[in-house]
Amino acid sequence: MSTAIEIEAALKELPLQDAQAVAQWLVKYLDQQAATASAPLPQSPIKLPDYAAQRRMIFGDKVLPNIVLLARDQERW
């Protein structure tokens, strides 16, 4: 049993009491998973690179053309 369809078919073949027991277990399991997933994990803030500073370091104060706009001007609509 590896797919949801196979599991659903097997559950339909179970007696009602057994199916209810599986359903109760599943609800408890999902509640536990939701509780652990919603607990905030202590993480340090993510430090993103300063792309503007890198660009200034490489190119200086040059103004680079927007290649996308230049390509759109050349395309035929």
C-alpha positions as CSV (number, residue, x, y, z in Angstrom):
1,M,0.0,0.0,0.0
2,S,1.8,3.1,-1.2
3,T,-0.8,5.3,-2.7
4,A,-3.7,7.2,-1.2
5,I,-6.1,5.3,-3.4
6,E,-4.9,1.9,-2.1
7,I,-5.1,3.1,1.5
8,E,-8.6,4.5,0.9
9,A,-9.7,1.1,-0.6
10,A,-8.2,-0.8,2.3
11,L,-10.0,1.5,4.9
12,K,-13.3,0.9,3.1
13,E,-12.9,-2.8,3.6
14,L,-12.3,-2.5,7.4
15,P,-15.2,-2.9,9.8
16,L,-16.6,0.4,11.1
17,Q,-15.0,0.2,14.5
18,D,-11.5,-0.4,13.1
19,A,-12.0,2.4,10.6
20,Q,-13.0,4.8,13.4
21,A,-9.9,3.7,15.4
22,V,-7.7,4.5,12.4
23,A,-9.5,7.9,12.0
24,Q,-9.0,8.8,15.6
25,W,-5.3,7.9,15.5
26,L,-4.9,10.0,12.3
27,V,-6.6,13.0,14.0
28,K,-4.2,12.7,17.0
29,Y,-1.2,12.3,14.7
30,L,-2.1,15.3,12.6
31,D,-2.7,17.4,15.7
32,Q,0.7,16.5,17.1
33,Q,2.4,17.3,13.7
34,A,0.6,20.6,13.6
35,A,1.7,21.5,17.1
36,T,5.3,20.7,16.4
37,A,5.2,22.5,13.1
38,S,3.7,25.6,14.5
39,A,6.2,25.9,17.4
40,P,8.7,28.6,16.4
41,L,12.2,27.3,15.9
42,P,14.9,29.5,17.2
43,Q,16.8,30.8,14.2
44,S,19.1,33.6,13.6
45,P,18.0,36.2,11.0
46,I,19.2,35.4,7.5
47,K,21.8,37.7,6.3
48,L,21.2,38.4,2.6
49,P,24.1,39.7,0.4
50,D,24.1,43.3,-0.5
51,Y,23.9,43.1,-4.3
52,A,23.8,46.8,-4.8
53,A,27.2,47.1,-3.0
54,Q,28.6,44.3,-5.1
55,R,27.4,46.0,-8.3
56,R,29.0,49.3,-7.2
57,M,32.2,47.5,-6.3
58,I,32.4,45.9,-9.8
59,F,31.0,48.6,-12.0
60,G,31.4,51.8,-10.0
61,D,28.8,54.5,-10.7
62,K,28.1,53.4,-14.3
63,V,24.5,53.3,-15.3
64,L,23.9,50.0,-17.0
65,P,21.2,49.8,-19.7
66,N,18.1,47.7,-19.1
67,I,18.7,44.8,-21.6
68,V,15.1,43.7,-21.3
69,L,13.8,47.0,-22.5
70,L,16.3,47.1,-25.3
71,A,15.3,43.6,-26.4
72,R,11.6,44.5,-26.3
73,D,12.2,47.5,-28.6
74,Q,13.8,45.3,-31.1
75,E,11.1,42.7,-31.1
76,R,8.2,42.8,-33.5
77,W,4.8,42.5,-31.8
